[in-house]
Amino acid sequence: MNKIKTKEEIKELVEELRNKSKTIVTINGSFDMMHVGHIKLLQEAKQQGDVLIVGVNSDESVRAWKKHMDYKDWALRPLIQQQYRAEMLAALECVDYVTIYGEPDCLKFIEDIKPNIHVNGEDYGHDCI
């Protein structure tokens, strides 16, 4: 089974999952330089519902965000290309589906999926989406 889906495929899939009364959980990020903190957060996110969908920032959106945040090396980011980041995430047992989105923030990703639960890491604070 290919866990990596296009935006269109993920929208259709979400509709099917809703019809089956599945609890949909989303999480998003660039997941560049994946580490154990990412893995633990993904595992915790999966425990919140039936299906975990991970939104991955495209290469272009990572650069745009890093530039916006005034990172000096923004043009060199991400270090790992979007397809490889998506493949690493898809290889994890706790991840059901992965989709790549091009916007610098996750609002459209969340609006398109309308998850039952959206998970953020503690480091983003209480004012985060």
C-alpha positions in Angstrom: 0.0 0.0 0.0 1.3 3.4 -0.9 0.9 5.7 2.1 1.9 8.8 0.2 -1.1 10.5 -1.3 -1.7 13.7 -3.4 -4.0 16.4 -2.1 -6.8 15.1 -4.3 -6.3 11.5 -3.1 -6.2 12.5 0.5 -9.5 14.4 0.2 -11.2 11.3 -1.2 -9.7 9.1 1.4 -10.8 11.4 4.2 -14.4 11.2 2.9 -14.3 7.4 2.9 -12.8 7.4 6.4 -15.6 9.7 7.7 -18.2 7.5 6.2 -16.7 4.7 8.3 -16.8 6.9 11.4 -13.0 6.9 11.8 -11.4 9.5 14.0 -8.9 11.4 11.8 -5.8 12.9 13.4 -3.4 15.2 11.6 0.0 16.6 12.3 2.3 18.6 10.1 5.8 19.9 9.7 8.9 19.9 7.6 10.3 16.8 9.3 13.8 17.8 8.0 16.5 16.0 10.0 14.0 13.6 11.6 14.9 12.7 15.2 13.5 10.7 18.1 11.4 13.6 19.3 9.6 13.5 16.0 9.0 9.8 16.3 7.6 10.1 19.8 5.3 12.9 18.8 4.0 10.9 15.9 3.4 7.9 18.1 1.5 10.1 20.6 -0.5 11.6 17.7 -1.5 8.2 16.5 -2.9 7.3 19.9 -5.4 10.1 19.6 -7.5 8.5 16.9 -7.9 5.8 14.3 -6.0 7.3 11.3 -2.9 9.5 11.4 -2.4 11.8 8.4 0.9 13.7 8.3 1.2 16.9 6.2 4.8 17.5 5.0 5.9 21.0 3.9 7.1 21.0 0.3 10.7 22.0 -0.3 9.6 25.4 -1.6 7.4 26.1 1.5 10.3 25.2 3.8 12.5 27.7 2.1 9.8 30.4 2.2 9.2 29.8 5.9 12.9 29.8 6.8 13.3 33.0 4.8 10.3 34.6 6.6 11.9 33.6 9.9 15.2 35.2 8.8 17.3 32.0 8.8 20.6 32.9 7.3 20.8 29.5 5.4 17.2 29.5 4.2 18.2 29.0 0.6 19.9 25.7 1.5 16.9 24.3 3.2 15.5 21.7 3.5 18.5 19.4 3.8 16.4 16.4 2.8 14.1 16.6 -0.3 10.4 16.4 0.2 9.9 13.0 -1.5 12.5 11.4 0.8 11.0 13.1 3.9 7.6 11.8 2.9 9.0 8.3 2.3 10.7 8.2 5.8 7.4 9.2 7.4 5.5 6.7 5.4 7.9 3.9 6.6 6.8 4.5 10.2 4.2 2.1 11.6 2.3 4.8 13.4 1.8 6.9 10.2 -1.2 5.9 8.1 -0.9 8.5 5.3 1.4 11.3 4.2 0.7 14.2 1.9 2.9 17.1 0.8 1.5 20.6 0.8 3.0 23.8 -0.6 1.8 26.5 1.7 4.2 27.9 4.3 1.7 27.3 7.1 -0.7 24.4 7.7 -4.0 26.2 7.6 -5.1 25.0 4.2 -3.9 21.5 5.0 -6.1 21.4 8.1 -9.1 23.1 6.3 -8.9 20.5 3.5 -8.9 17.5 5.8 -11.0 18.9 8.7 -9.5 16.4 11.2 -11.2 15.5 14.4 -7.9 16.2 16.1 -4.9 18.2 15.1 -1.7 17.6 17.1 1.1 20.1 17.7 4.3 19.6 19.6 4.7 21.3 23.0 7.4 23.6 21.7 4.8 25.5 19.6 3.0 26.8 22.7 -0.7 27.4 23.4 -1.2 30.0 20.7 -0.5 27.5 17.9 -3.2 26.1 15.7 
